[in-house]
Amino acid sequence: MQRQKVQTRILLLAVGLCLIAPAQAFARARTRALSPPRVAALHPQARVKLDAAMREMRRRGLRPSVNSTFRSYAEQRSIYRCARGRRCRARRGIYGARRPGTSLHEAGLAVDLGGVAAGRRRRRLTPKGRQMVRIMRKHGFAWRYGLKDPAHFEVSSRRAGYRTEQAAIRAGQQRWGTAQRNPRRRTVRA
């Protein structure tokens, strides 16, 4: 009887630890996504539009989590490698990723929001997700991949003043280098 109680306690402790670790990882990822250097590396237009969209969502009672904003080339490479493996993709909650050098996250023109869709195989928009998509579109973000990557929203590189996505990515990587050397204190409230 005593042994069974000990085993039960150990099992409950293990389950608790399994639930705590992902929550802490999520909190760290969200904090990193909105860190001052990352926000400073966002394209100025994307930063203004994201801030306006977040204010409107808060007014409507939505509390979206910003999972990803700007990514360096190395970070995009890491996510791309992970997205190609089913286990890693499931563990990190990644829908998919573009090859390094081709993602508008590297240009500072893309944002990933959590809570837009539910379901693994047959994804569907959540009621709050429908509102979030509407608000993000209203503020100039395209929902480019739809339910294939429901978290992803981006500002067009042409509307941001670039001839090509490659030019936008090069400029974004240069902004990141500047932000790393000279961090500014700008934040976007989630």
C-alpha positions, 0 to 999 in steps of 0.5 A: 500500500505504501509503495503504491502511494509513493508510485502515485506521487512520483507519477503525479510529479512527473506529469506536473513537470511535463506540463510546466516545461512547455509552459515555461518554454512558451513564456520564454519564446513569447518574451524573446519574440517581443524583446527590444532588439527583435522589435527594433529589427522589425520593419518600421511599417510592420512595427506600427501596423502590429502595434495598432492591430494588437491595440484593437485586439486588446480592445475587443478582449483578445489576448493573442500571443506573439510567438515569432517576429523577426528571425536571423538567418541562423534562426530561420535555418534552425526552424527550417531543419526542424520543420522537415522532421515530424517529431521536432515539428510536433515538439516545437509546434511548427506548421512549416518553414521556408528555406533560409533566405526566403522567409519574410520573418528574416525581413522583419515583415512577418509575425506569428500569432498563437491561438488562430487555429485548432486541430492537428490534421484538420485545422480550423479557425477558432472563433477568436482566430477568425477575429484575429485574422480579420483585424490583422488583414484590416491593419495591412497583414496578409494571411498568406498561407491560410490554414497551412500555416495559420499563425503566419501574417505578413506585410507585403515587401512591395508595400513596404517599399522593396522591389523584391522579397530578397531586397527586403530580407537583406535590409532586415538582416542589416537592421538586425545587425544594427539592433544587436550593436545598438538596442533601442527600447521599443516594445509592442504590447501583447 
